[in-house]
Amino acid sequence: MKKSLCLLLLAASCFGTSAHVFAKDVTLSWDRNSETDVAGYKLYYKADSSTGTFDGSDAVQGKSPVDVKDLTTFTLNGLDPAKDYYFQVTAYDTAGDESAFSNMVESYGAVPATPPATPPATAPSGDANGDGTVNISDALLVLQAALNPALQTPAVLAAGDVWPLDANGKPKGDGVIDLNDARLILQRAVGLVSW
């Protein structure tokens, strides 16, 4: 019995809508073993860790290992889209002897989408850095947040989302940090507008 298999291809696809992902299917392919007495292949899988026993149980096809008979491409259905999965294949011969595991491959879970920010309940001040005054450093912080959404913390959004102004010249915000917010805070910092 050949000692290893080469697992060549891993493709994962998720099915669902933009708001909900229901399940993912993972298709794996490997090279056929050249031994003449090969009877089939077993597909081992597990979630969340590449170490320990491959004891997966999420697939529609059942618990790991899944006997795929003599197929060299197989799709596991119904896996949890939020989980990482790890896979290995073995070959078995007509006597029931099983080969060593193939190389391991991984299918990464989906990262949940961040819900859109909601405008703050109170009027934003423009003091994005929380030092008690609206100055150029606040405008710079909001400009950086506009260019890098990872910097848009709830505190920066609450204080820095100042554009547009309402009919009374007070910030009402629009739920996003953008260049308009940075421009308006800079104008307040240099005395061109007030609220």
N, C-alpha and C positions, 0 to 999 in steps of 0.2 A: 504494500500500500504506500503510495507516495506520501511523503511527510508533510507537505504543505500545499496550499492552494493560493493562487494569486487573485485577490479580489480587485477587479479593475475599475468598476464604475459604481458610483452611488449618486442617485438623483432623487431629491425629495420634492414633493409638491404639496401645497396646502389648498384646501377647498373651503370656501366660505365667502362671506361678504366682507366689506371693509370694516364693519363693526364687530363681526363675530367670525371666528375661525372654528370650524366644527371638528375637523380631524385632518390628519395628514397621512398620505400614502408614501412609502419609501420603496423605490425600485432598486434592486441590487443585481449586478451581473458579475460573473466570474468565468475564468477559463475552465473548460472541461478538463477533468483529470485524464491523463493519458494511459492510466492502468486499464488493462482489459477486463478486469473483474469488478469495476466500479458499478455499484447498484444504484447509487443515488447520493444526495447531498442533504445535509442538515444545516439550517440557518438558525444561528444563535443570536439573540438580541437582549438588550436590557436598557433601562432608562437611567439617566442622571449620573452614572459613574462608569468609567472604563475598567474599574478593578472589581474583583470578586466574581461570583458566579453569574453567568449570563442567564438570569431567571425572569426575563421579561414575560408579561402576561397581558399587555394592552392590545395586541393585534387581534383583529377579527379572526385570523386563522388559528389563534390559540396560543398556549404557553410555549416558551422557548425550551428546546429547539423545535423548529417547524420542519418536518420532513417534506422536502420539495420534490421528492422522487428524483428523476434524472434531468430536471430542468436546470439551466445555467443562468436564467434570468427569472427573478421572482419579485413580486410586489407584496409587501406587508401593508395591510389596510387598517384604518381606524386608530392610528397612533395619536397620542396627545400632542397637539401642535406646540404646546408650551415647553415640552421636555426635550432634552438632548437624548439621542439614542445612539447606541454602539452596537456594531454588528461584526460577526465572524462566521465563516462557513467551514464545515468539514465535509470530507467525502467518506462514504462507507462502502465496503465491498460486499460481495454475495455471502461471505461468511459472517458478516456483521461487524467486522473490524472497522474502526473509525480512524481517520487520519488526524494529524495535528491540526490545530486551528489555522486558518488563513490569517493574513494581516487584518487588522481591525480598521474599520471605517466608522465615521460618525456623521449623524444628521443633527444639525443644530436646531433647537427650538426657536420659535418666533419670539421676538421681543415685543411685548405689548406696546401698543401705540399710546403716547402720552395724550390724555384728553386736552382739548383746547382750553386755554386759560379763560377764566371769567373775569369780567371787570370788577374792580374792588367796590365794596358797598359804600365806602366813604370816598370823598374827592381826593385824588392824588395830590401830593404837595410838590413834587419835583425833587425832593430831598432823597435821592436814590441811595446814597451811602449812609443815611441815617445819622449824620453828624449835627443835625439841627439847623443847617443853613442850606440854601440852594446856591450852588456856585459851579464853577467850571468843572470841578471834579465829578459832580453829579452828571453833567452833560456828557463827559467822557465815559463814565460808567454806563450810561444809557446807550451811548453810541456803540460801545463794545458789546452790550447785550443785544442790540439790534443786529449786529454783524455775526454774533455767535449765540444762537438760541440756548446753548447749554448754560449761559450766564444769566438767563432770565429766571431768576429765583422768584418765589412768591413776593418777597419783600421788595425787590426791584420792580416787579410788575405793579404792585400796589402803589408805590411812590412815584415811579417813573412813567407810567402810562398817562400822560397829561394831554395828549392831542386827541381829538379836537377840543377847542374851547366851546362852552355853551353860549347862549345868547347874552349872558351876564359877564362873559369874559373869564369864566371859571373852568378849570379842566374837568372834562367829563370822561375822557378816555374811550378807547375803542376795543379794549381787550388784548391788544398786542403792543409790544415794544418795537418801534421802528424809527427811521431817521427823522420823521416829523416830531416825535417825542424829544429826541436829542436836540433838535434845532430849537424847539420851544423852551426847553430848560436852559439852553445857552442864552437865548434872548432874555429870559428872566434873570439869569445870573449877571448879565451886563446891564440890566435896567431898562431894556426895551419894552418889556411887558411886565405886568404884575397881576396877581390874583390873591 
